[in-house]
Amino acid sequence: MASSPGKCQKSGYQQPEPPMRLLLLNKPFEVLPQFTSAGGRACLRDYVPLKGVYPAGRLDFDSEGLMLLTDFGPWQARIS
């Protein structure tokens, strides 16, 4: 029995996959576009309290604007 997209199959029971998370963040000026920081500079961890989401795309430290964050790796890789 083939499972449909978006479903997990286990012992004949189909269980929906957890929904993909997509966050929109207006990254402030002088914030690192990553979750780790060397030297105590502000980074995404200071603004996004969720674990398991990663930026899709990139903004420079000295720029501000819309950042997309997701926990869905294939989508992240496709738009980056």
PDB file of N, H, CA, C and O in Angstrom:
ATOM      1  N   MET A   1       0.844  -1.181   0.000  1.00  0.00           N
ATOM      2  CA  MET A   1       0.000   0.000   0.000  1.00  0.00           C
ATOM      3  C   MET A   1       0.883   1.236   0.000  1.00  0.00           C
ATOM      4  O   MET A   1       1.709   1.405   0.897  1.00  0.00           O
ATOM      5  N   ALA A   2       0.723   2.090  -0.978  1.00  0.00           N
ATOM      6  H   ALA A   2       0.052   1.953  -1.707  1.00  0.00           H
ATOM      7  CA  ALA A   2       1.537   3.302  -1.082  1.00  0.00           C
ATOM      8  C   ALA A   2       0.924   4.389  -0.214  1.00  0.00           C
ATOM      9  O   ALA A   2      -0.296   4.544  -0.160  1.00  0.00           O
ATOM     10  N   SER A   3       1.781   5.135   0.461  1.00  0.00           N
ATOM     11  H   SER A   3       2.772   5.009   0.417  1.00  0.00           H
ATOM     12  CA  SER A   3       1.277   6.232   1.284  1.00  0.00           C
ATOM     13  C   SER A   3       1.201   7.498   0.454  1.00  0.00           C
ATOM     14  O   SER A   3       1.986   7.686  -0.476  1.00  0.00           O
ATOM     15  N   SER A   4       0.275   8.350   0.782  1.00  0.00           N
ATOM     16  H   SER A   4      -0.362   8.197   1.538  1.00  0.00           H
ATOM     17  CA  SER A   4       0.125   9.605   0.065  1.00  0.00           C
ATOM     18  C   SER A   4       1.133  10.621   0.592  1.00  0.00           C
ATOM     19  O   SER A   4       1.610  10.498   1.720  1.00  0.00           O
ATOM     20  N   PRO A   5       1.460  11.635  -0.230  1.00  0.00           N
ATOM     21  CA  PRO A   5       2.396  12.661   0.230  1.00  0.00           C
ATOM     22  C   PRO A   5       1.876  13.326   1.499  1.00  0.00           C
ATOM     23  O   PRO A   5       0.674  13.547   1.646  1.00  0.00           O
ATOM     24  N   GLY A   6       2.779  13.638   2.401  1.00  0.00           N
ATOM     25  H   GLY A   6       3.755  13.459   2.281  1.00  0.00           H
ATOM     26  CA  GLY A   6       2.405  14.303   3.639  1.00  0.00           C
ATOM     27  C   GLY A   6       1.904  13.355   4.709  1.00  0.00           C
ATOM     28  O   GLY A   6       1.389  13.808   5.731  1.00  0.00           O
ATOM     29  N   LYS A   7       2.039  12.052   4.506  1.00  0.00           N
ATOM     30  H   LYS A   7       2.457  11.684   3.676  1.00  0.00           H
ATOM     31  CA  LYS A   7       1.578  11.077   5.497  1.00  0.00           C
ATOM     32  C   LYS A   7       2.721  10.138   5.863  1.00  0.00           C
ATOM     33  O   LYS A   7       3.574   9.830   5.030  1.00  0.00           O
ATOM     34  N   CYS A   8       2.730   9.695   7.086  1.00  0.00           N
ATOM     35  H   CYS A   8       2.037   9.945   7.762  1.00  0.00           H
ATOM     36  CA  CYS A   8       3.655   8.663   7.555  1.00  0.00           C
ATOM     37  C   CYS A   8       2.843   7.394   7.721  1.00  0.00           C
ATOM     38  O   CYS A   8       1.719   7.429   8.222  1.00  0.00           O
ATOM     39  N   GLN A   9       3.406   6.285   7.306  1.00  0.00           N
ATOM     40  H   GLN A   9       4.319   6.256   6.899  1.00  0.00           H
ATOM     41  CA  GLN A   9       2.678   5.038   7.443  1.00  0.00           C
ATOM     42  C   GLN A   9       3.420   4.132   8.405  1.00  0.00           C
ATOM     43  O   GLN A   9       4.617   3.895   8.241  1.00  0.00           O
ATOM     44  N   LYS A  10       2.722   3.625   9.404  1.00  0.00           N
ATOM     45  H   LYS A  10       1.750   3.817   9.537  1.00  0.00           H
ATOM     46  CA  LYS A  10       3.320   2.751  10.397  1.00  0.00           C
ATOM     47  C   LYS A  10       2.289   1.685  10.751  1.00  0.00           C
ATOM     48  O   LYS A  10       1.215   1.994  11.268  1.00  0.00           O
ATOM     49  N   SER A  11       2.619   0.453  10.472  1.00  0.00           N
ATOM     50  H   SER A  11       3.491   0.202  10.052  1.00  0.00           H
ATOM     51  CA  SER A  11       1.734  -0.677  10.776  1.00  0.00           C
ATOM     52  C   SER A  11       0.339  -0.512  10.185  1.00  0.00           C
ATOM     53  O   SER A  11      -0.654  -0.828  10.839  1.00  0.00           O
ATOM     54  N   GLY A  12       0.262  -0.022   8.958  1.00  0.00           N
ATOM     55  H   GLY A  12       1.069   0.235   8.427  1.00  0.00           H
ATOM     56  CA  GLY A  12      -1.014   0.120   8.294  1.00  0.00           C
ATOM     57  C   GLY A  12      -1.811   1.339   8.709  1.00  0.00           C
ATOM     58  O   GLY A  12      -2.871   1.597   8.139  1.00  0.00           O
ATOM     59  N   TYR A  13      -1.336   2.094   9.679  1.00  0.00           N
ATOM     60  H   TYR A  13      -0.475   1.884  10.142  1.00  0.00           H
ATOM     61  CA  TYR A  13      -2.031   3.292  10.159  1.00  0.00           C
ATOM     62  C   TYR A  13      -1.348   4.520   9.582  1.00  0.00           C
ATOM     63  O   TYR A  13      -0.132   4.669   9.707  1.00  0.00           O
ATOM     64  N   GLN A  14      -2.109   5.392   8.958  1.00  0.00           N
ATOM     65  H   GLN A  14      -3.096   5.271   8.857  1.00  0.00           H
ATOM     66  CA  GLN A  14      -1.533   6.618   8.415  1.00  0.00           C
ATOM     67  C   GLN A  14      -1.691   7.744   9.423  1.00  0.00           C
ATOM     68  O   GLN A  14      -2.781   8.024   9.923  1.00  0.00           O
ATOM     69  N   GLN A  15      -0.576   8.366   9.696  1.00  0.00           N
ATOM     70  H   GLN A  15       0.309   8.139   9.291  1.00  0.00           H
ATOM     71  CA  GLN A  15      -0.564   9.456  10.665  1.00  0.00           C
ATOM     72  C   GLN A  15      -0.038  10.698   9.966  1.00  0.00           C
ATOM     73  O   GLN A  15       1.004  10.632   9.313  1.00  0.00           O
ATOM     74  N   PRO A  16      -0.718  11.818  10.081  1.00  0.00           N
ATOM     75  CA  PRO A  16      -0.231  13.027   9.413  1.00  0.00           C
ATOM     76  C   PRO A  16       1.118  13.464   9.975  1.00  0.00           C
ATOM     77  O   PRO A  16       1.377  13.337  11.172  1.00  0.00           O
ATOM     78  N   GLU A  17       1.971  13.981   9.094  1.00  0.00           N
ATOM     79  H   GLU A  17       1.760  14.084   8.122  1.00  0.00           H
ATOM     80  CA  GLU A  17       3.248  14.536   9.535  1.00  0.00           C
ATOM     81  C   GLU A  17       2.973  15.861  10.245  1.00  0.00           C
ATOM     82  O   GLU A  17       1.970  16.520   9.971  1.00  0.00           O
ATOM     83  N   PRO A  18       3.862  16.248  11.156  1.00  0.00           N
ATOM     84  CA  PRO A  18       3.679  17.560  11.779  1.00  0.00           C
ATOM     85  C   PRO A  18       3.784  18.648  10.709  1.00  0.00           C
ATOM     86  O   PRO A  18       4.540  18.499   9.748  1.00  0.00           O
ATOM     87  N   PRO A  19       3.042  19.729  10.866  1.00  0.00           N
ATOM     88  CA  PRO A  19       3.101  20.787   9.853  1.00  0.00           C
ATOM     89  C   PRO A  19       4.473  21.455   9.821  1.00  0.00           C
ATOM     90  O   PRO A  19       5.166  21.548  10.834  1.00  0.00           O
ATOM     91  N   MET A  20       4.837  21.911   8.643  1.00  0.00           N
ATOM     92  H   MET A  20       4.274  21.835   7.820  1.00  0.00           H
ATOM     93  CA  MET A  20       6.086  22.652   8.474  1.00  0.00           C
ATOM     94  C   MET A  20       5.932  24.008   9.168  1.00  0.00           C
ATOM     95  O   MET A  20       4.880  24.643   9.093  1.00  0.00           O
ATOM     96  N   ARG A  21       6.988  24.429   9.834  1.00  0.00           N
ATOM     97  H   ARG A  21       7.842  23.913   9.894  1.00  0.00           H
ATOM     98  CA  ARG A  21       6.964  25.759  10.455  1.00  0.00           C
ATOM     99  C   ARG A  21       7.646  26.741   9.518  1.00  0.00           C
ATOM    100  O   ARG A  21       8.720  26.459   8.986  1.00  0.00           O
ATOM    101  N   LEU A  22       7.025  27.883   9.318  1.00  0.00           N
ATOM    102  H   LEU A  22       6.153  28.112   9.749  1.00  0.00           H
ATOM    103  CA  LEU A  22       7.589  28.967   8.522  1.00  0.00           C
ATOM    104  C   LEU A  22       7.402  30.240   9.320  1.00  0.00           C
ATOM    105  O   LEU A  22       6.280  30.631   9.641  1.00  0.00           O
ATOM    106  N   LEU A  23       8.512  30.881   9.635  1.00  0.00           N
ATOM    107  H   LEU A  23       9.424  30.564   9.374  1.00  0.00           H
ATOM    108  CA  LEU A  23       8.478  32.121  10.405  1.00  0.00           C
ATOM    109  C   LEU A  23       8.972  33.267   9.545  1.00  0.00           C
ATOM    110  O   LEU A  23       9.882  33.097   8.733  1.00  0.00           O
ATOM    111  N   LEU A  24       8.381  34.416   9.720  1.00  0.00           N
ATOM    112  H   LEU A  24       7.642  34.554  10.379  1.00  0.00           H
ATOM    113  CA  LEU A  24       8.826  35.638   9.060  1.00  0.00           C
ATOM    114  C   LEU A  24       9.392  36.537  10.146  1.00  0.00           C
ATOM    115  O   LEU A  24       8.747  36.769  11.168  1.00  0.00           O
ATOM    116  N   LEU A  25      10.590  37.039   9.925  1.00  0.00           N
ATOM    117  H   LEU A  25      11.115  36.850   9.095  1.00  0.00           H
ATOM    118  CA  LEU A  25      11.251  37.892  10.917  1.00  0.00           C
ATOM    119  C   LEU A  25      11.772  39.141  10.231  1.00  0.00           C
ATOM    120  O   LEU A  25      12.445  39.058   9.204  1.00  0.00           O
ATOM    121  N   ASN A  26      11.465  40.284  10.790  1.00  0.00           N
ATOM    122  H   ASN A  26      10.918  40.352  11.624  1.00  0.00           H
ATOM    123  CA  ASN A  26      12.056  41.525  10.308  1.00  0.00           C
ATOM    124  C   ASN A  26      13.386  41.686  11.046  1.00  0.00           C
ATOM    125  O   ASN A  26      13.431  42.223  12.153  1.00  0.00           O
ATOM    126  N   LYS A  27      14.473  41.213  10.416  1.00  0.00           N
ATOM    127  H   LYS A  27      14.436  40.777   9.517  1.00  0.00           H
ATOM    128  CA  LYS A  27      15.785  41.229  11.062  1.00  0.00           C
ATOM    129  C   LYS A  27      16.248  42.667  11.249  1.00  0.00           C
ATOM    130  O   LYS A  27      16.339  43.429  10.287  1.00  0.00           O
ATOM    131  N   PRO A  28      16.539  43.027  12.483  1.00  0.00           N
ATOM    132  CA  PRO A  28      17.039  44.377  12.735  1.00  0.00           C
ATOM    133  C   PRO A  28      18.465  44.576  12.217  1.00  0.00           C
ATOM    134  O   PRO A  28      19.195  43.616  11.972  1.00  0.00           O
ATOM    135  N   PHE A  29      18.832  45.826  12.061  1.00  0.00           N
ATOM    136  H   PHE A  29      18.238  46.606  12.261  1.00  0.00           H
ATOM    137  CA  PHE A  29      20.191  46.229  11.693  1.00  0.00           C
ATOM    138  C   PHE A  29      21.167  45.743  12.765  1.00  0.00           C
ATOM    139  O   PHE A  29      20.844  45.753  13.953  1.00  0.00           O
ATOM    140  N   GLU A  30      22.346  45.324  12.349  1.00  0.00           N
ATOM    141  H   GLU A  30      22.609  45.316  11.384  1.00  0.00           H
ATOM    142  CA  GLU A  30      23.433  44.851  13.216  1.00  0.00           C
ATOM    143  C   GLU A  30      23.038  43.656  14.083  1.00  0.00           C
ATOM    144  O   GLU A  30      23.346  43.608  15.274  1.00  0.00           O
ATOM    145  N   VAL A  31      22.353  42.697  13.468  1.00  0.00           N
ATOM    146  H   VAL A  31      22.103  42.735  12.500  1.00  0.00           H
ATOM    147  CA  VAL A  31      22.055  41.411  14.089  1.00  0.00           C
ATOM    148  C   VAL A  31      22.598  40.341  13.152  1.00  0.00           C
ATOM    149  O   VAL A  31      22.321  40.364  11.953  1.00  0.00           O
ATOM    150  N   LEU A  32      23.375  39.400  13.696  1.00  0.00           N
ATOM    151  H   LEU A  32      23.601  39.382  14.670  1.00  0.00           H
ATOM    152  CA  LEU A  32      23.917  38.325  12.869  1.00  0.00           C
ATOM    153  C   LEU A  32      22.781  37.447  12.350  1.00  0.00           C
ATOM    154  O   LEU A  32      21.863  37.130  13.106  1.00  0.00           O
ATOM    155  N   PRO A  33      22.820  37.046  11.072  1.00  0.00           N
ATOM    156  CA  PRO A  33      21.755  36.229  10.492  1.00  0.00           C
ATOM    157  C   PRO A  33      21.942  34.737  10.771  1.00  0.00           C
ATOM    158  O   PRO A  33      21.711  33.907   9.892  1.00  0.00           O
ATOM    159  N   GLN A  34      22.349  34.405  11.966  1.00  0.00           N
ATOM    160  H   GLN A  34      22.537  35.079  12.680  1.00  0.00           H
ATOM    161  CA  GLN A  34      22.591  33.016  12.380  1.00  0.00           C
ATOM    162  C   GLN A  34      22.248  32.905  13.862  1.00  0.00           C
ATOM    163  O   GLN A  34      22.011  33.914  14.526  1.00  0.00           O
ATOM    164  N   PHE A  35      22.223  31.679  14.377  1.00  0.00           N
ATOM    165  H   PHE A  35      22.416  30.860  13.837  1.00  0.00           H
ATOM    166  CA  PHE A  35      21.813  31.460  15.759  1.00  0.00           C
ATOM    167  C   PHE A  35      22.974  31.420  16.750  1.00  0.00           C
ATOM    168  O   PHE A  35      22.746  31.291  17.952  1.00  0.00           O
ATOM    169  N   THR A  36      24.190  31.526  16.280  1.00  0.00           N
ATOM    170  H   THR A  36      24.375  31.631  15.303  1.00  0.00           H
ATOM    171  CA  THR A  36      25.346  31.557  17.178  1.00  0.00           C
ATOM    172  C   THR A  36      26.109  32.854  16.966  1.00  0.00           C
ATOM    173  O   THR A  36      26.099  33.436  15.882  1.00  0.00           O
ATOM    174  N   SER A  37      26.764  33.283  18.019  1.00  0.00           N
ATOM    175  H   SER A  37      26.772  32.810  18.900  1.00  0.00           H
ATOM    176  CA  SER A  37      27.490  34.540  17.944  1.00  0.00           C
ATOM    177  C   SER A  37      28.831  34.408  18.655  1.00  0.00           C
ATOM    178  O   SER A  37      28.905  33.911  19.779  1.00  0.00           O
ATOM    179  N   ALA A  38      29.875  34.854  17.993  1.00  0.00           N
ATOM    180  H   ALA A  38      29.814  35.258  17.080  1.00  0.00           H
ATOM    181  CA  ALA A  38      31.192  34.960  18.625  1.00  0.00           C
ATOM    182  C   ALA A  38      31.395  36.428  18.978  1.00  0.00           C
ATOM    183  O   ALA A  38      31.139  37.310  18.159  1.00  0.00           O
ATOM    184  N   GLY A  39      31.842  36.680  20.165  1.00  0.00           N
ATOM    185  H   GLY A  39      32.050  35.963  20.830  1.00  0.00           H
ATOM    186  CA  GLY A  39      32.106  38.058  20.553  1.00  0.00           C
ATOM    187  C   GLY A  39      30.905  38.785  21.139  1.00  0.00           C
ATOM    188  O   GLY A  39      30.958  40.002  21.317  1.00  0.00           O
ATOM    189  N   GLY A  40      29.831  38.076  21.442  1.00  0.00           N
ATOM    190  H   GLY A  40      29.789  37.088  21.298  1.00  0.00           H
ATOM    191  CA  GLY A  40      28.709  38.696  22.118  1.00  0.00           C
ATOM    192  C   GLY A  40      27.812  39.566  21.265  1.00  0.00           C
ATOM    193  O   GLY A  40      26.999  40.314  21.808  1.00  0.00           O
ATOM    194  N   ARG A  41      27.929  39.498  19.939  1.00  0.00           N
ATOM    195  H   ARG A  41      28.589  38.890  19.498  1.00  0.00           H
ATOM    196  CA  ARG A  41      27.055  40.301  19.090  1.00  0.00           C
ATOM    197  C   ARG A  41      25.649  39.692  19.072  1.00  0.00           C
ATOM    198  O   ARG A  41      25.471  38.491  19.274  1.00  0.00           O
ATOM    199  N   ALA A  42      24.664  40.549  18.825  1.00  0.00           N
ATOM    200  H   ALA A  42      24.808  41.524  18.661  1.00  0.00           H
ATOM    201  CA  ALA A  42      23.279  40.079  18.743  1.00  0.00           C
ATOM    202  C   ALA A  42      23.135  39.116  17.565  1.00  0.00           C
ATOM    203  O   ALA A  42      23.742  39.317  16.513  1.00  0.00           O
ATOM    204  N   CYS A  43      22.325  38.065  17.749  1.00  0.00           N
ATOM    205  H   CYS A  43      21.832  37.901  18.603  1.00  0.00           H
ATOM    206  CA  CYS A  43      22.102  37.083  16.691  1.00  0.00           C
ATOM    207  C   CYS A  43      20.633  36.656  16.715  1.00  0.00           C
ATOM    208  O   CYS A  43      19.869  37.117  17.563  1.00  0.00           O
ATOM    209  N   LEU A  44      20.239  35.786  15.800  1.00  0.00           N
ATOM    210  H   LEU A  44      20.859  35.411  15.112  1.00  0.00           H
ATOM    211  CA  LEU A  44      18.840  35.368  15.705  1.00  0.00           C
ATOM    212  C   LEU A  44      18.321  34.725  16.983  1.00  0.00           C
ATOM    213  O   LEU A  44      17.135  34.836  17.294  1.00  0.00           O
ATOM    214  N   ARG A  45      19.188  34.063  17.719  1.00  0.00           N
ATOM    215  H   ARG A  45      20.151  33.974  17.466  1.00  0.00           H
ATOM    216  CA  ARG A  45      18.789  33.422  18.972  1.00  0.00           C
ATOM    217  C   ARG A  45      18.169  34.438  19.947  1.00  0.00           C
ATOM    218  O   ARG A  45      17.316  34.084  20.762  1.00  0.00           O
ATOM    219  N   ASP A  46      18.601  35.682  19.855  1.00  0.00           N
ATOM    220  H   ASP A  46      19.294  35.969  19.193  1.00  0.00           H
ATOM    221  CA  ASP A  46      18.071  36.730  20.724  1.00  0.00           C
ATOM    222  C   ASP A  46      16.646  37.144  20.351  1.00  0.00           C
ATOM    223  O   ASP A  46      15.962  37.777  21.155  1.00  0.00           O
ATOM    224  N   TYR A  47      16.191  36.800  19.150  1.00  0.00           N
ATOM    225  H   TYR A  47      16.747  36.286  18.496  1.00  0.00           H
ATOM    226  CA  TYR A  47      14.888  37.222  18.655  1.00  0.00           C
ATOM    227  C   TYR A  47      13.924  36.066  18.389  1.00  0.00           C
ATOM    228  O   TYR A  47      12.711  36.268  18.337  1.00  0.00           O
ATOM    229  N   VAL A  48      14.463  34.853  18.222  1.00  0.00           N
ATOM    230  H   VAL A  48      15.449  34.690  18.264  1.00  0.00           H
ATOM    231  CA  VAL A  48      13.628  33.688  17.901  1.00  0.00           C
ATOM    232  C   VAL A  48      13.831  32.633  18.988  1.00  0.00           C
ATOM    233  O   VAL A  48      14.880  31.991  19.030  1.00  0.00           O
ATOM    234  N   PRO A  49      12.849  32.442  19.863  1.00  0.00           N
ATOM    235  CA  PRO A  49      13.017  31.507  20.977  1.00  0.00           C
ATOM    236  C   PRO A  49      12.729  30.040  20.632  1.00  0.00           C
ATOM    237  O   PRO A  49      12.663  29.203  21.532  1.00  0.00           O
ATOM    238  N   LEU A  50      12.559  29.721  19.357  1.00  0.00           N
ATOM    239  H   LEU A  50      12.612  30.402  18.626  1.00  0.00           H
ATOM    240  CA  LEU A  50      12.236  28.357  18.940  1.00  0.00           C
ATOM    241  C   LEU A  50      13.478  27.571  18.567  1.00  0.00           C
ATOM    242  O   LEU A  50      14.434  28.123  18.021  1.00  0.00           O
ATOM    243  N   LYS A  51      13.458  26.281  18.863  1.00  0.00           N
ATOM    244  H   LYS A  51      12.682  25.833  19.306  1.00  0.00           H
ATOM    245  CA  LYS A  51      14.547  25.396  18.455  1.00  0.00           C
ATOM    246  C   LYS A  51      14.145  24.695  17.167  1.00  0.00           C
ATOM    247  O   LYS A  51      12.961  24.459  16.927  1.00  0.00           O
ATOM    248  N   GLY A  52      15.126  24.362  16.338  1.00  0.00           N
ATOM    249  H   GLY A  52      16.088  24.553  16.533  1.00  0.00           H
ATOM    250  CA  GLY A  52      14.868  23.564  15.145  1.00  0.00           C
ATOM    251  C   GLY A  52      14.466  24.335  13.907  1.00  0.00           C
ATOM    252  O   GLY A  52      14.120  23.722  12.897  1.00  0.00           O
ATOM    253  N   VAL A  53      14.497  25.655  13.946  1.00  0.00           N
ATOM    254  H   VAL A  53      14.777  26.153  14.766  1.00  0.00           H
ATOM    255  CA  VAL A  53      14.241  26.441  12.739  1.00  0.00           C
ATOM    256  C   VAL A  53      15.549  27.090  12.304  1.00  0.00           C
ATOM    257  O   VAL A  53      16.396  27.432  13.128  1.00  0.00           O
ATOM    258  N   TYR A  54      15.693  27.252  10.995  1.00  0.00           N
ATOM    259  H   TYR A  54      15.004  26.975  10.326  1.00  0.00           H
ATOM    260  CA  TYR A  54      16.937  27.772  10.432  1.00  0.00           C
ATOM    261  C   TYR A  54      16.608  28.789   9.348  1.00  0.00           C
ATOM    262  O   TYR A  54      15.562  28.691   8.707  1.00  0.00           O
ATOM    263  N   PRO A  55      17.496  29.772   9.135  1.00  0.00           N
ATOM    264  CA  PRO A  55      17.229  30.777   8.107  1.00  0.00           C
ATOM    265  C   PRO A  55      17.254  30.163   6.714  1.00  0.00           C
ATOM    266  O   PRO A  55      18.076  29.300   6.408  1.00  0.00           O
ATOM    267  N   ALA A  56      16.341  30.628   5.888  1.00  0.00           N
ATOM    268  H   ALA A  56      15.673  31.330   6.137  1.00  0.00           H
ATOM    269  CA  ALA A  56      16.323  30.271   4.470  1.00  0.00           C
ATOM    270  C   ALA A  56      16.699  31.544   3.729  1.00  0.00           C
ATOM    271  O   ALA A  56      15.886  32.459   3.595  1.00  0.00           O
ATOM    272  N   GLY A  57      17.909  31.595   3.260  1.00  0.00           N
ATOM    273  H   GLY A  57      18.569  30.852   3.369  1.00  0.00           H
ATOM    274  CA  GLY A  57      18.430  32.822   2.681  1.00  0.00           C
ATOM    275  C   GLY A  57      19.301  33.532   3.711  1.00  0.00           C
ATOM    276  O   GLY A  57      19.583  32.996   4.783  1.00  0.00           O
ATOM    277  N   ARG A  58      19.713  34.725   3.372  1.00  0.00           N
ATOM    278  H   ARG A  58      19.484  35.161   2.502  1.00  0.00           H
ATOM    279  CA  ARG A  58      20.672  35.400   4.244  1.00  0.00           C
ATOM    280  C   ARG A  58      20.585  36.906   4.065  1.00  0.00           C
ATOM    281  O   ARG A  58      20.367  37.407   2.962  1.00  0.00           O
ATOM    282  N   LEU A  59      20.757  37.605   5.154  1.00  0.00           N
ATOM    283  H   LEU A  59      20.934  37.199   6.050  1.00  0.00           H
ATOM    284  CA  LEU A  59      20.933  39.055   5.132  1.00  0.00           C
ATOM    285  C   LEU A  59      22.242  39.372   5.837  1.00  0.00           C
ATOM    286  O   LEU A  59      22.619  38.686   6.788  1.00  0.00           O
ATOM    287  N   ASP A  60      22.923  40.385   5.389  1.00  0.00           N
ATOM    288  H   ASP A  60      22.617  40.943   4.617  1.00  0.00           H
ATOM    289  CA  ASP A  60      24.178  40.773   6.020  1.00  0.00           C
ATOM    290  C   ASP A  60      23.943  41.338   7.419  1.00  0.00           C
ATOM    291  O   ASP A  60      22.838  41.766   7.755  1.00  0.00           O
ATOM    292  N   PHE A  61      24.998  41.330   8.223  1.00  0.00           N
ATOM    293  H   PHE A  61      25.895  40.982   7.950  1.00  0.00           H
ATOM    294  CA  PHE A  61      24.968  41.875   9.576  1.00  0.00           C
ATOM    295  C   PHE A  61      24.515  43.331   9.566  1.00  0.00           C
ATOM    296  O   PHE A  61      23.744  43.752  10.428  1.00  0.00           O
ATOM    297  N   ASP A  62      24.993  44.093   8.595  1.00  0.00           N
ATOM    298  H   ASP A  62      25.619  43.750   7.894  1.00  0.00           H
ATOM    299  CA  ASP A  62      24.697  45.523   8.553  1.00  0.00           C
ATOM    300  C   ASP A  62      23.510  45.861   7.640  1.00  0.00           C
ATOM    301  O   ASP A  62      23.454  46.951   7.072  1.00  0.00           O
ATOM    302  N   SER A  63      22.571  44.932   7.504  1.00  0.00           N
ATOM    303  H   SER A  63      22.617  44.046   7.966  1.00  0.00           H
ATOM    304  CA  SER A  63      21.342  45.216   6.765  1.00  0.00           C
ATOM    305  C   SER A  63      20.153  44.763   7.598  1.00  0.00           C
ATOM    306  O   SER A  63      20.297  43.986   8.541  1.00  0.00           O
ATOM    307  N   GLU A  64      18.984  45.257   7.238  1.00  0.00           N
ATOM    308  H   GLU A  64      18.866  45.889   6.472  1.00  0.00           H
ATOM    309  CA  GLU A  64      17.766  44.858   7.916  1.00  0.00           C
ATOM    310  C   GLU A  64      16.744  44.464   6.872  1.00  0.00           C
ATOM    311  O   GLU A  64      16.830  44.891   5.721  1.00  0.00           O
ATOM    312  N   GLY A  65      15.768  43.644   7.271  1.00  0.00           N
ATOM    313  H   GLY A  65      15.698  43.297   8.207  1.00  0.00           H
ATOM    314  CA  GLY A  65      14.730  43.252   6.336  1.00  0.00           C
ATOM    315  C   GLY A  65      14.148  41.897   6.661  1.00  0.00           C
ATOM    316  O   GLY A  65      14.459  41.300   7.692  1.00  0.00           O
ATOM    317  N   LEU A  66      13.301  41.418   5.772  1.00  0.00           N
ATOM    318  H   LEU A  66      13.049  41.902   4.934  1.00  0.00           H
ATOM    319  CA  LEU A  66      12.566  40.177   5.968  1.00  0.00           C
ATOM    320  C   LEU A  66      13.475  38.966   5.849  1.00  0.00           C
ATOM    321  O   LEU A  66      14.213  38.819   4.875  1.00  0.00           O
ATOM    322  N   MET A  67      13.411  38.099   6.855  1.00  0.00           N
ATOM    323  H   MET A  67      12.812  38.219   7.646  1.00  0.00           H
ATOM    324  CA  MET A  67      14.094  36.799   6.824  1.00  0.00           C
ATOM    325  C   MET A  67      13.034  35.731   6.981  1.00  0.00           C
ATOM    326  O   MET A  67      12.085  35.889   7.749  1.00  0.00           O
ATOM    327  N   LEU A  68      13.201  34.638   6.248  1.00  0.00           N
ATOM    328  H   LEU A  68      13.972  34.509   5.624  1.00  0.00           H
ATOM    329  CA  LEU A  68      12.341  33.468   6.375  1.00  0.00           C
ATOM    330  C   LEU A  68      13.102  32.422   7.168  1.00  0.00           C
ATOM    331  O   LEU A  68      14.280  32.178   6.906  1.00  0.00           O
ATOM    332  N   LEU A  69      12.445  31.806   8.130  1.00  0.00           N
ATOM    333  H   LEU A  69      11.489  32.004   8.343  1.00  0.00           H
ATOM    334  CA  LEU A  69      13.032  30.724   8.913  1.00  0.00           C
ATOM    335  C   LEU A  69      12.087  29.534   8.838  1.00  0.00           C
ATOM    336  O   LEU A  69      10.868  29.700   8.887  1.00  0.00           O
ATOM    337  N   THR A  70      12.651  28.326   8.719  1.00  0.00           N
ATOM    338  H   THR A  70      13.641  28.191   8.679  1.00  0.00           H
ATOM    339  CA  THR A  70      11.826  27.135   8.593  1.00  0.00           C
ATOM    340  C   THR A  70      12.511  25.934   9.232  1.00  0.00           C
ATOM    341  O   THR A  70      13.712  25.946   9.502  1.00  0.00           O
ATOM    342  N   ASP A  71      11.713  24.902   9.465  1.00  0.00           N
ATOM    343  H   ASP A  71      10.738  24.893   9.245  1.00  0.00           H
ATOM    344  CA  ASP A  71      12.253  23.631   9.946  1.00  0.00           C
ATOM    345  C   ASP A  71      12.192  22.567   8.847  1.00  0.00           C
ATOM    346  O   ASP A  71      12.460  21.393   9.103  1.00  0.00           O
ATOM    347  N   PHE A  72      11.841  22.974   7.631  1.00  0.00           N
ATOM    348  H   PHE A  72      11.623  23.928   7.423  1.00  0.00           H
ATOM    349  CA  PHE A  72      11.707  22.045   6.514  1.00  0.00           C
ATOM    350  C   PHE A  72      12.910  22.186   5.584  1.00  0.00           C
ATOM    351  O   PHE A  72      12.952  23.070   4.729  1.00  0.00           O
ATOM    352  N   GLY A  73      13.893  21.291   5.770  1.00  0.00           N
ATOM    353  H   GLY A  73      13.859  20.572   6.465  1.00  0.00           H
ATOM    354  CA  GLY A  73      15.173  21.348   5.068  1.00  0.00           C
ATOM    355  C   GLY A  73      15.087  21.432   3.553  1.00  0.00           C
ATOM    356  O   GLY A  73      15.765  22.276   2.967  1.00  0.00           O
ATOM    357  N   PRO A  74      14.275  20.586   2.873  1.00  0.00           N
ATOM    358  CA  PRO A  74      14.226  20.666   1.416  1.00  0.00           C
ATOM    359  C   PRO A  74      13.753  22.033   0.902  1.00  0.00           C
ATOM    360  O   PRO A  74      14.256  22.528  -0.107  1.00  0.00           O
ATOM    361  N   TRP A  75      12.794  22.631   1.592  1.00  0.00           N
ATOM    362  H   TRP A  75      12.385  22.229   2.411  1.00  0.00           H
ATOM    363  CA  TRP A  75      12.326  23.944   1.174  1.00  0.00           C
ATOM    364  C   TRP A  75      13.388  25.000   1.434  1.00  0.00           C
ATOM    365  O   TRP A  75      13.589  25.899   0.617  1.00  0.00           O
ATOM    366  N   GLN A  76      14.062  24.893   2.563  1.00  0.00           N
ATOM    367  H   GLN A  76      13.898  24.163   3.227  1.00  0.00           H
ATOM    368  CA  GLN A  76      15.132  25.818   2.910  1.00  0.00           C
ATOM    369  C   GLN A  76      16.236  25.769   1.862  1.00  0.00           C
ATOM    370  O   GLN A  76      16.713  26.812   1.415  1.00  0.00           O
ATOM    371  N   ALA A  77      16.643  24.572   1.467  1.00  0.00           N
ATOM    372  H   ALA A  77      16.255  23.725   1.829  1.00  0.00           H
ATOM    373  CA  ALA A  77      17.707  24.433   0.471  1.00  0.00           C
ATOM    374  C   ALA A  77      17.263  24.973  -0.891  1.00  0.00           C
ATOM    375  O   ALA A  77      18.065  25.546  -1.629  1.00  0.00           O
ATOM    376  N   ARG A  78      16.006  24.788  -1.211  1.00  0.00           N
ATOM    377  H   ARG A  78      15.355  24.322  -0.611  1.00  0.00           H
ATOM    378  CA  ARG A  78      15.532  25.210  -2.523  1.00  0.00           C
ATOM    379  C   ARG A  78      15.526  26.723  -2.670  1.00  0.00           C
ATOM    380  O   ARG A  78      15.873  27.225  -3.740  1.00  0.00           O
ATOM    381  N   ILE A  79      15.151  27.461  -1.650  1.00  0.00           N
ATOM    382  H   ILE A  79      14.870  27.054  -0.781  1.00  0.00           H
ATOM    383  CA  ILE A  79      15.079  28.913  -1.794  1.00  0.00           C
ATOM    384  C   ILE A  79      16.370  29.625  -1.409  1.00  0.00           C
ATOM    385  O   ILE A  79      16.513  30.821  -1.663  1.00  0.00           O
ATOM    386  N   SER A  80      17.301  28.914  -0.807  1.00  0.00           N
ATOM    387  H   SER A  80      17.185  27.943  -0.602  1.00  0.00           H
ATOM    388  CA  SER A  80      18.566  29.563  -0.413  1.00  0.00           C
ATOM    389  C   SER A  80      19.506  29.717  -1.581  1.00  0.00           C
ATOM    390  O   SER A  80      20.608  30.241  -1.422  1.00  0.00           O
TER     391      SER A  80
END
